[in-house]
């Protein structure tokens, strides 16, 4: 099917060049004509009473006098329906597009206007189901386009009336879209109606996507502008209201308050500059913006820190000594160190805070004496538990760029102390860990270094803070959990376990009065008495520790029973004797078992744990085999190596034939196999047990020993001598062999124990065997004779 128009149209037509518009058939268009040639062309058309002009679009709109090459070849024959001549010579006309045509020969007629012979173009295409589908799809897309394009004002239902004519539909939609000129011209030049519909669908789909994005951008920008305008409008209203009420702007008043706080904090110059800079930023922010909250939080921390606040030390040594003695029994080393610090501070007036580390078993008073030190010195006390800390930011803080960031625990504790020279306790420093977030022990290096901590920088505060006047006290159960580099910065003071008599004195002087009072019992009114035998039984059968924590727990248990008895029976006098302990505390937790008496292959040794000293038995057996050494009792690698060294030494000195060892297996066992054991201090004990076994000579009863053995039989120093001697004394073994190189450690052993014990220092295993093995001298002489005979 082709669309042909049979009307008689002129072949030579006046031409008007149009800028930025493409005229389609059926399109009604008002034009403002001001170029002389175009005005002359319109006047010629009106004069001839034909009113036909050929409207063709310019390729470039800025050309005022277009030539043939400046015009598109295809345009639209149009009819002038209305015209108006203006005084300035220009015209206003209203034209209607009629038919597509092509320029054949453009010329200047009568030297006044453009004229051209035109070729009228016939449109082609069939109205088949495919074209109908394209028409419907085009109308749907154009409907969406109209909703998004604010520049189009046309009624989409009116388009449905033209669905029967695909030519009119395509031209009407093309005339009412906002494509660029080249694309409109392309639609005009497309004569196949199916192809024209497809191009329109493509162009409209692209335009809808662009318009959709534009609309989203405009909506987002408009929402932001509306919000800002609303906030600005409301703020201006608030200011106007406050002005009428003679009130200051809240933010301005807040800024004034911050300035006063910054001045009152007496910060160093660098910190004050940082605070003023942050305050300047805050003054330029919206009062309720998230950034202003971050700034307020930062300023609050800056003004809350004790930059210039410190307590005055009580430099009264007698008073400090009295306080320390009243609150804690024993613990002479830490007490002496504090008194020395006070004495030097009194003489110099300027002294950096010491960095002490109390190492010892649980319950011996490490944490509580730190509080007493603060009391004695008149300082504030803060405690920071480091057990389980794995994140470096816990110490140094988070940077302010993170949401919810805050200072580290050092600065938090300083704020809590409200003083720049408190006693700062770092509890359980050996329990710190490390993971991918960093190593907190490394962060503590700066904190605990006297040469660096005068300018400690927390990541959140981000300005130096002087913590050099802080008295740092760390506590640990073992030095093994503290890195070497951190240990180097600490002054180690070791706490040993309490003796049996010391525990009784502590219970009498501190624990019983405190627990009786806490449980609402009046000791004098109710005439309460606890015998030494009862306390002794509680310590032996209900506690097994180096400290007194469990002892206090059992005394608290007894106090509850006493309180109930007073309430129920109105008892006036309560005596707690040894025989009444079991009825109050129940079944004993620890049944005292005296170590096996020394015999052939059985020797008593001494060990040291974090909980204090222990007495252990080393047992050895021989049976037919192939010369193997079997070690049991959950021994660690060091202890196994020590056993092998002892066995090699015994084989060397025993003067027994090689067949004796190659046809027998030797088994060394240390009882209580569920408890891990390690260390070299049982070396001489295992050597003595093996020698006793292979020679068949019993070890003397009533002896215990400790010492490391070398392959050549030397006895080396060991650790924890005081605790081991206390354990031996507690178990009634008063004869003890120990390394001669540990003689220096005897000064730490209580005099009451040293006076009642037979202590034998040795330097070789030969001396040990001579003391505890009956018949050793005789066996040694016999062996020497045999050796001489063999030689």
Secondary structure, 3 states (H helix, E strand, C coil): CEECCCCCCCCEEEEEEECCCCCCCCCEEEEEECCHHHHHHHHHHHHCCCCEEEEEEECCCCCCCCCHHHECCEEEEEEEEEEEECCCCCEEEEEEEEEEEEEEEEEEECCCEEEEEEEECCEECCCCHHHHHHHHHHHHHHHHHHHHCCCCCCCHHHHHCCCCCHHHHHHHHHHCCCCCHHHHHHHHHCCEHHHHHHHHHHHHHHHHHHHHHHHHHHHHHHHHHHHHHHHHHHHHHHHHHHHHCCCCCHHHHHHHHHHHHHHHHCCCHHHHHHHHHHHHHHHCCCCCCHHHHHHHHHHHHHHHCCCCCCCCCCCCHHHHHHHHHHHCCCCHHHHHHHHHHHHHHHHHCCCCCCEEEEEECCCCCHHHHHHHHHHHHCCCEEEEECCCCCCCHHHHCCCCCCCCCCCCHHHHHHHHHCCCCCEEEEECHHHCCEECCEEHHHHHHHHCCCCCHHHEECCCCCCEECCCCCEEEEEECCHHHCCHHHHCCCEEEEECCCCHHHHHHHHHHHHHHHHHHHCCCCCCCCCEEECHHHHHHHHHHHCCCCCCHHHHHHHHHHHHHHHHHHHHHCCCCEEECHHHHHHHHCCCCCCCCCCCCCECCEEEEEEEECCEEEEEEEEEEEEECCCCEEEECCECHHHHHHHHHHHHHHHHHCCCCHHHHHCEEEEEEECCCCCCECCCCCHHHHHHHHHHHHHCCCECCCEEECCEECCCCEEECCCCHHHHHHHHHHCCCCEEEEEHHHHHHHHHCCHHHHHCCEEEEECEHHHHHHHHECCHHHHHHHHHHHHHHHC
